[in-house]
Amino acid sequence: MSELTIASTHIIERYLSMELVRVTERAAVSAARLRGHGNEKAADQAAVDAMRRELNRLPIDGEIVIGEGERDEAPMLFIGEKVGNRHGPKVHIAVDPLEGTTLCAKDMPGAIAVMAMAEAGKLLYAPDVYMDKIAIGPGYAQGVIDLDASPTDNIHALARAKGVKPNEISALVMDRPRHAKLIEEIRKTGASIRLITDGDVAGVIFCTEPAKTGIDIYMGIGGAPEGVLAAAALRCVGGQMQGRLILDTEEKRKRAHGMGVLDPNKKYDMSEMASGDVIVSATGVTDGGMLSGVKFGKEVIETETIVYRSITGTVRRIYGEHREFGKFKLD
Ligand code: VTB
């Protein structure tokens, strides 16, 4: 790639940050119209429809690499689907139009609409399997934590690095039976645990602002696609994250192999899950620790979005006020 191409790519991507904000805003508003209605599928579909419509308006030659599933099981935003008007940079896209469908259906905290866009080939093609993950925020020496170290060692090392006692460290773990041993071991160190029912993309991102969220470290097993989205966001602010796909059946190993995963036991570092230029945007659907949810007013619909850009490390929080003027309607 020539210098000129690199420079012009960056200019295009810079303004694409704002375009991504529009995409997640619209997905969040559509999902929020079905917030608290007890219908996960309908809310998810609304977010998918809105996100797809907005993505197809963008001046990009885009391909979904992490989406709602494979073509047969996902009618829209499936892996391999082309999006955008094709007149723009070749980009790869990871989407979770409604991360935390249950949270949205029950109007519980933490549902978001989230997506990442990267140069083609820079996002890990993660199959829809589980991933064992560990993450901390920025400001620590490289290698403080390690997925292969024991939870006890990780908590102690992090406490030392932060200059606090282990019982002053807070971990975030998904509340699942599979984490019984992990939870027991973390508690033995004296550290506290915040258990979440869903939404571990936001869970990992919480580590980037411990002073605000109270969370120092994410540990445990969640979805692999969510892992890649979280890694993309974390890369922009310089935290640390490692993940390993859980490929515990022949069928999963084959599927992963077909997507380019040659070593089923590979421990991925954050930058192997998302490298190069990455932009990540997330808009709150329900109120949460990271973002406020969509608010419907008489004339204005309010949204809150956070958008990250890896090349500059910029993080912007954008409060949107959306009005319906003339023919312009927010569906
Ligand atoms: C998580 C979480 C999602 O799935 O990755 C999780 O971020 C993992 O799967 O919001 P299990 O629910 O099977 O534990 C969600 O909870 C739902 O997609």
Residues whose N, C-alpha, C, O or C-beta is under 5 A from the ligand:
A	BS01	VTB	E99 G100 T197 D198 G199 D200 V201 G222 G223 E226
